[in-house]
Every structure is written in C-alpha cells, then in structure tokens.
Amino acid sequence: MKLEFKETQKLSQWWLWLVLLTSAGFMIFKTYQHIFLEVQDGNIPISNEALVVLTILLIGLIVIFGMMKLKTELNQQELKISFIPFSKKHFYWKDIKSAKVIDYGFVGGWGLRFWTAHGTVYNTGGNIGLALEFKNGDKFLVGTQREEELKEFLKDLDLENK
C-alpha cells in the first residue's frame, strides 16, 4: 500500500483580494489622472516617476500574492513543503519526535511566520495545521484545509501521536 498526502493551497481570503485590487485600481486611476490629465491631489507634489514606481510595486505585490502556493507532500519517508515563491523544506520522519494535527489559533496573519510558539509556521488561512517537533527541539507547523485526511494519513503511518 502506497501512503501519501498531497495538498495545494492558495491565499483565498476574498477581503484580501478586494483590498489589493481596489488599491491597485485606485493607484492606476491616480497615475493616469496625474500623468495624462495633469490633475494633482493634495498639498504634497509627487513626481510622475515616483507615482509610476509605486503603482508598479503595488501591481508586483499583487502578482506575488497571486503566485503564492503552499504545497504539502507527505509519504512514508518524508515531508516536502513548498511555499512558492519563497521557500522549500524537506524533512524525514526519522528526524521527527512528534507529529500531530492541531488547532493553532491565529498566529498574526498568513504566509510565513517565524518565532511563534509552534516554531516556523507556513499557512494560507484557517487555524488547523500539522505541528512537528523534531528530535533536536526545533518546531515547525504547516497549515491544512484537509484536517481529517491529514489525521487519517498520520494514523495510517502510526504517526498521529508519535
């Protein structure tokens, strides 16, 4: 029997996309208004170049958010976790002291979180994740949207409360 668990998650909070896309639309409109219609708002002037750079940076941020994916792949020997485009991790079960699916609460946002009570946290939403404690004392947590399947995987591997 080949045991494996695979999950791919994206940032799917509607309100986050609403804020990002509204901000980008506003910046594009203001840049157009400033450069082509020569309308300036406020008392502090900004150069055309600075406005274009700020607009491009905001659009770049939206592109990065759109590319972000959290991929989790577990099998009998190892765990592979990729937070595209930022980081890749590779762990072996033999180096892990305990592995359990927990409710970790809110760790101050989504994405990569460092120095939390659960060690480094990779998440895209929710509050359920696979908490790992390594034999060397390090901790790591990866979020999941498929809690029951992950618990079943760990149970089948006899790792749920290892």
Secondary structure, 3 states (H helix, E strand, C coil): CCCEEEEEEECCCHHHHHHHHHHHHHHHHHHHHHHHCCCCCCCCCCCHHHHHHHHHHHHHHHHHHHHCEEEEEEECCEEEEEEECCEEEEEEHHHEEEEEEEECCCCCCCEEEEEECCEEEEECCCCEEEEEEECCCCEEEEECCCHHHHHHHHHHCCCCCC
